[in-house]
Amino acid sequence: MVLRESGMLLAAGIVVGAVLAVGAARTASALLFGLTPGDPITFAKAVAGLAAVAALASYLPAARAARIDPTLALREE
């Protein structure tokens, strides 16, 4: 459940971020030496890096929550 919610947020962030990044790259095209404003390899590497960080950041709490006995967790609250 935690991983699914994290994946949905990641997907929404990637879509919005890609659109904004393409727009920003076109305005800063003079600063991109050797890259085109919509370089797909650069975008793919950025998406893969962000996905790896998001997966690790959401896996750790999900694994911790999976080890807790539900009755103990409900009793604490």
C-alpha positions as CSV (number, residue, x, y, z in Angstrom):
1,M,0.0,0.0,0.0
2,V,2.8,2.4,0.9
3,L,4.8,1.4,-2.3
4,R,1.7,1.9,-4.5
5,E,1.0,5.4,-3.1
6,S,4.6,6.3,-3.5
7,G,4.6,5.0,-7.1
8,M,1.5,7.1,-8.0
9,L,3.1,10.2,-6.5
10,L,6.3,9.4,-8.4
11,A,4.5,9.0,-11.7
12,A,2.6,12.3,-11.3
13,G,5.9,14.1,-10.3
14,I,7.7,12.6,-13.3
15,V,5.0,13.8,-15.8
16,V,4.8,17.3,-14.3
17,G,8.6,17.5,-13.9
18,A,9.2,16.4,-17.5
19,V,6.9,19.0,-18.9
20,L,8.5,21.7,-16.8
21,A,12.0,20.5,-17.6
22,V,11.4,20.6,-21.3
23,G,10.1,24.2,-21.0
24,A,13.0,25.2,-18.9
25,A,15.5,23.6,-21.1
26,R,14.2,25.5,-24.1
27,T,14.7,28.8,-22.3
28,A,18.2,27.8,-21.1
29,S,19.3,26.1,-24.4
30,A,22.3,28.4,-24.6
31,L,23.6,26.9,-21.4
32,L,23.2,23.2,-22.5
33,F,26.6,22.5,-24.1
34,G,26.4,19.3,-26.2
35,L,22.7,18.6,-25.4
36,T,19.5,19.4,-27.1
37,P,16.7,20.9,-25.1
38,G,14.7,17.6,-25.2
39,D,17.6,15.1,-25.0
40,P,15.8,11.8,-24.3
41,I,18.8,10.0,-22.8
42,T,19.3,12.7,-20.2
43,F,15.6,12.6,-19.3
44,A,15.7,8.8,-19.1
45,K,18.7,8.9,-16.7
46,A,17.1,11.5,-14.5
47,V,13.8,9.6,-14.3
48,A,15.7,6.3,-13.5
49,G,17.6,8.1,-10.8
50,L,14.6,9.7,-9.2
51,A,12.7,6.4,-9.4
52,A,15.5,4.5,-7.6
53,V,15.6,7.1,-4.8
54,A,11.8,7.1,-4.5
55,A,11.7,3.3,-4.4
56,L,14.4,3.1,-1.7
57,A,12.8,5.9,0.3
58,S,9.4,4.2,0.3
59,Y,10.7,0.6,0.7
60,L,12.3,1.2,4.0
61,P,9.1,2.4,5.8
62,A,7.0,-0.2,4.0
63,A,9.3,-3.0,5.2
64,R,9.2,-1.6,8.7
65,A,5.4,-1.4,8.7
66,A,5.2,-5.0,7.3
67,R,7.1,-6.4,10.3
68,I,4.8,-4.8,12.9
69,D,2.0,-6.9,14.2
70,P,-1.3,-5.2,13.3
71,T,-2.9,-5.8,16.7
72,L,0.1,-4.2,18.5
73,A,0.1,-1.2,16.2
74,L,-3.7,-0.7,16.7
75,R,-3.3,-1.1,20.5
76,E,-0.6,1.6,20.6
77,E,-2.9,4.2,19.0
